[in-house]
Amino acid sequence: MWNVECGMRIVMLLIKIQYKMNDFFYKKLDAYKIAKEFTIYVYSLVKIFPAYEQYGLCDQLRRAAVSVPSNIAEGMGRMAPKERVHFLEISYASIIEVLCQLDISQTIGYITEEDLANAEEIAGRLTKVMSGLRKSLIDKIQN
């Protein structure tokens, strides 16, 4: 016999099935995987900074770096393609922020030219993949 309680059980079951099916799909995106690699690389670099920078440049670098994969994940958690694009754009801005701060860090002598070049290489791969993802989302918006 159908009643409200039975209906609620069905709804809850469907929600559980939906979560299982998606299984946090952002983790499967190349953009997320490379963003995570970028963040881990930045975290490895700030370990060699002087102790007096831990609450200055290091803190800012860590926040900006971790926002890259975080915004990709948050954006993919949104339903509307426009919102997903918006969060990709925020993520892109954070990549540029990190690269700027690493450029300054290299100029000051905290990291080497090679360290900076490695970060730029990862960022280049990441922005290329993000650009493709952004384009596919914009195509969905326009259709």
C-alpha positions as CSV (number, residue, x, y, z in Angstrom):
1,M,0.0,0.0,0.0
2,W,1.3,3.4,-1.0
3,N,1.8,6.1,1.7
4,V,4.1,9.0,2.5
5,E,6.6,6.9,4.4
6,C,6.9,4.5,1.5
7,G,7.4,7.4,-0.9
8,M,10.1,8.9,1.3
9,R,11.9,5.5,1.4
10,I,11.9,5.4,-2.4
11,V,13.2,8.9,-2.7
12,M,16.0,8.2,-0.3
13,L,16.9,5.0,-2.2
14,L,17.0,6.9,-5.4
15,I,19.3,9.6,-3.9
16,K,21.6,6.8,-2.6
17,I,21.7,5.2,-6.0
18,Q,22.4,8.6,-7.7
19,Y,25.4,9.2,-5.3
20,K,26.7,5.7,-6.0
21,M,26.5,6.2,-9.7
22,N,28.3,9.5,-9.7
23,D,30.8,8.4,-7.2
24,F,32.2,12.0,-7.0
25,F,33.0,12.0,-10.7
26,Y,35.2,15.1,-10.4
27,K,38.0,12.8,-9.2
28,K,38.0,11.1,-12.6
29,L,38.5,14.4,-14.5
30,D,42.0,15.0,-15.9
31,A,41.7,18.6,-14.8
32,Y,41.2,17.6,-11.2
33,K,44.0,15.1,-11.3
34,I,46.5,17.6,-12.7
35,A,45.3,20.3,-10.4
36,K,46.0,18.0,-7.5
37,E,49.5,17.3,-8.8
38,F,50.0,21.1,-9.1
39,T,48.9,21.7,-5.5
40,I,51.1,18.9,-4.2
41,Y,54.1,20.3,-6.1
42,V,53.5,23.8,-4.7
43,Y,53.3,22.4,-1.2
44,S,56.6,20.6,-1.7
45,L,58.2,23.9,-2.8
46,V,57.0,25.9,0.2
47,K,58.7,23.5,2.6
48,I,62.1,24.9,1.5
49,F,61.1,28.6,2.1
50,P,62.6,30.4,5.1
51,A,60.7,30.0,8.4
52,Y,59.8,33.7,8.5
53,E,57.8,33.3,5.3
54,Q,55.5,30.6,6.8
55,Y,52.8,33.1,7.6
56,G,53.3,35.3,4.6
57,L,54.1,34.1,1.2
58,C,53.9,30.4,2.1
59,D,50.5,30.7,3.5
60,Q,49.2,32.6,0.5
61,L,50.8,30.1,-1.9
62,R,49.2,27.2,-0.1
63,R,45.7,28.9,0.0
64,A,45.9,29.8,-3.7
65,A,47.2,26.3,-4.7
66,V,44.6,24.4,-2.8
67,S,41.9,26.5,-4.3
68,V,42.7,25.2,-7.8
69,P,41.4,21.6,-7.4
70,S,38.9,22.8,-4.8
71,N,37.1,25.1,-7.3
72,I,37.2,22.4,-10.0
73,A,35.5,20.0,-7.6
74,E,33.0,22.5,-6.3
75,G,32.2,23.6,-9.9
76,M,31.6,20.0,-11.0
77,G,29.3,19.7,-8.0
78,R,27.0,22.3,-9.5
79,M,24.2,21.3,-11.9
80,A,24.2,24.3,-14.2
81,P,27.0,24.4,-16.9
82,K,27.2,28.2,-16.4
83,E,28.1,27.7,-12.8
84,R,30.7,25.0,-13.7
85,V,32.3,27.4,-16.1
86,H,32.4,30.1,-13.4
87,F,34.3,27.8,-11.0
88,L,36.7,26.8,-13.7
89,E,37.4,30.5,-14.3
90,I,38.1,31.0,-10.6
91,S,40.4,28.0,-10.6
92,Y,42.3,29.4,-13.6
93,A,42.7,32.7,-11.8
94,S,44.2,30.8,-8.8
95,I,46.7,29.1,-11.1
96,I,47.8,32.5,-12.3
97,E,48.1,33.8,-8.8
98,V,50.3,30.8,-7.8
99,L,52.5,31.3,-10.8
100,C,52.9,35.0,-10.0
101,Q,53.9,34.2,-6.4
102,L,56.3,31.5,-7.5
103,D,57.9,34.0,-10.0
104,I,58.4,36.4,-7.1
105,S,59.8,33.5,-5.0
106,Q,62.3,32.6,-7.7
107,T,63.4,36.3,-8.0
108,I,63.9,36.5,-4.3
109,G,65.9,33.3,-4.3
110,Y,63.5,31.0,-2.5
111,I,63.1,28.6,-5.4
112,T,65.2,27.8,-8.4
113,E,64.5,28.6,-12.1
114,E,64.0,24.8,-12.6
115,D,61.4,24.8,-9.8
116,L,59.5,27.6,-11.4
117,A,59.8,26.0,-14.9
118,N,58.4,22.7,-13.4
119,A,55.4,24.6,-11.9
120,E,54.8,26.4,-15.2
121,E,54.9,23.1,-17.1
122,I,52.3,21.5,-14.8
123,A,50.2,24.7,-15.0
124,G,50.5,24.6,-18.8
125,R,49.1,21.1,-19.0
126,L,46.4,22.0,-16.5
127,T,45.2,25.1,-18.3
128,K,45.1,23.2,-21.6
129,V,42.9,20.5,-20.1
130,M,40.7,23.1,-18.3
131,S,40.3,25.0,-21.5
132,G,38.9,21.9,-23.3
133,L,36.6,21.2,-20.3
134,R,35.4,24.9,-20.4
135,K,34.8,24.7,-24.1
136,S,32.7,21.6,-23.8
137,L,30.6,23.2,-21.0
138,I,30.1,26.4,-23.1
139,D,29.0,24.2,-26.0
140,K,26.3,22.7,-23.7
141,I,25.2,26.2,-22.7
142,Q,24.8,27.3,-26.3
143,N,22.9,24.2,-27.5
